[in-house]
Amino acid sequence: MSDGIAWIGAHHHTPPSAMPGILGGVSLTLARGVERDEFLINLGADLDELAARTPFRELRVPAGQPGQPSTQLNRAMYGTCGEWTYVLEDWGMATWATGHQGKVESMLPCEGEEILCLTANRFSPPALIIHAPGACAYRADFGTDTGQGSALDAALSTAGAVFPSMPETSEAEVVAHFEEHGERLPELVFTAVGAYTGVDIDQDAVKAGDLPSVLIAPA
């Protein structure tokens, strides 16, 4: 049975815990049209680390040196499924999202590439969808769509991940819908993205930290 990626959303509210891999509060970045290692280098991955393909459970974040400014580094797990590269992070946000919003040149979307990012935005809710089907990126809070009438938007609607909003719906109906379905919203969003991309990520491998990883400094 396929794991898909809905399980990532189902654990959106699960606090990160001490385990060999990751499970709760995971941000996901997907990219196609760009070679895997090139995309990871654009995120800030080190060439030697990429060559080592160190499993996540074995990768250690170096301690800062006394008297020297320390660069914050976060572990990122990665892999490929079909034509997509995927990057998983549990530090609170997605590195690509912070870099893209900060106009980091290597993380700006390009024609011929497609990037789809689900960033947990733990430090500045709500969680966001950022979709760049080319050189332009479109953002949507979880519970909305990008407004582009795209196949992604259709998948979000089909999965029930587009919630009622004002002024089309009354405030009472909006509040009632969020109260009834809000807890499942991240799972619905990841279900939609899984349907759109066809990406399947092995939950057991992620929890065990078996996938390769790199250290990335937030942009």
N, C-alpha and C positions, 0 to 999 in steps of 0.2 A: 504493500500500500504506500502511495506517495505521501510524503510529509508536507509537500507544498511549502507555503510560507505563512499561512494563517496562524500557525502556532506562535510565530514571533509576536504578532499583534495580541494574541490571547494572553501573553505574558508581559504586555506593555506596562502594567501596573505592578508587576512582581519586582520587589527590590533586588538589585544586584546582590549576589551572595558569593561567599568564598567557595568556588568550585574550579575544577581544572579549566573549564570553558566558560561560556556565558549563557544566560537565559532571559533574565528580566531587563526591561527597559532598553531593548536593543534598537539602534538606528540602522537602517539598511540603505545602501547606495547601489544602484544598478547602472551599468554602462554597456552599450554596444556600439560597434562601429569604431572602436579604439582597442588596440591590443592590450591584453590584461596588464602586463608589466609596465607598459607605458602609462596606463591610467593610474597605477599605484605610484609610480614615480611622480606623476603630476600631483598626487596627493601629498607627496613628501617622503615617500619610502626610500630607504637606503638601498643602493644597488647590491651591496654585499649581503644584506639581510634577505633581499629578494632571492638571490642565488642560493642561499642556505635553505629556504623553504622550511624554516623552523616551525614545528607544531605550536599552536597557541599555548598549550599547557606548559611548554618548556621555555617560552620567551619571557625574559625578565626585564623589567623597567630599571635602568641604571639609577643608582642613588645619586643625588646631587653632591657636588664637592663643597666642603666647608669654605666659606669666603668667596665662592664663585656663584654668579647667578645661575640658577638651574632652569633648563628648558623643560617644560612640561611635555611628557611623552605619553601617548596612549597606545595600547595594543589594539590592532585591527586584524580581524580574521577575514580571509578572503577565499574565493574559489570561482569556478565557472560553471554555468549550466546553459547548454546550447550556445547561443551567440552572446549571452550576457556574462559579464563579470559582476560578481557581487562582493560587497565589503560590509562587514558586520562590526559594529562598535557599541559598547555599553557605558561610555563615560558621560552620557547625557545628551550628546548631539552627534550629528554626522559631520566629519571633517570637511567633506565636499560642500555641505551646506554653508558652513562658516566661511570657507574659502571663497565660494561663489558670491556670497553676500558681501564679503570684504574685498571683492574685485581682484582677488589673487589671479594673476594672468594665466597660470597653468591650470586653473580650475574653471575658467570661463568656458561655457559650452561652444562647440564649433559645428558648422554645417557638416553633415555626413555622420555625426555622432548622435546618440540619444542617451540622456542621463535621466534617471528617475530616482529621486531621493525621498525617503521617509525618515525625517529627523525627529527624534523624541522631544527635543526642545525642553529638556527638563528644567533648564535655568530660566526659560522665558516662554512659558506655555502660551498658546496651545501647540501641540504637535503639528508639523507641517508636511505637506506634499510639495515637492518642487520638481516640475517636469520640464525638461529641455529636449524637445524632439528635434532640435537643430540649434541654431545660434541664439535663439530667444528662449528664456526660461519663464515658466508660469507657476505661480504659487497658489496654494489653497490650504486653508486650515483643515484639519481632520473634521469631517462632517459636511464639507462643501466639495465642489469640483473646481476645475481650473477655468471654467467658463469658455473653453475653446471648442466645445462640441466634438472633442476628439474621441478616439476609441477608448482611451483611458477614462475619460469622463463617462462614457457609456458603461464601462465595466464597473465604475464606482456606483453608478445609479442602479445597475442590475444587482449588485451585492448588497444594496440597502445602506451604502456608506455615505449617501447624500441626504442629510437630515433636513426637515422643514425649516424655513427661515422667514423672518419678517422682511417686507410687509406682505408677502404672498400668503402667509399663514399668521393666525393670531398669536400673540405672545403666550397665551395659555396653552395652545397646542404645541408650540415650540418647546416650552418648558416641560410639558407632559411627555413629549417624545424623548427628550434628553434624559429625563428621569427614568424612563422605562428602558431605553436602549443605549444610553451613554456609556455604560461600563463595557459594552461589547464593541463600541465604535472602532478602536484600533484593530481588533480582529477582523471587522468588516472591511476596513481599508486594506489590510494586508491580503485578505481574500480577493479583493478586486484587483490588486496589483499582481497577485499570483495568476489570476485568470488572464490578465492582459499580457503578461510576459511569458507565462509558461514556466517560470523559474521554480525549481524544487530544491530545497536545502535540507539536508539530513539533520533532524533535530538532535539525535543522539550524538552525532559527530561534533556538533556545535557545543553541546553540553559537556562532552568529554574533552574538548579542546584539541581535537585531532586534526583540524584544518590548519593549513599554513598561515603564518601571521607576520606582521611587520610592526614596527614602532613608528608612529606618526605624531608630529607636533601640530596641535590645533592652529589654524591660520588666524 
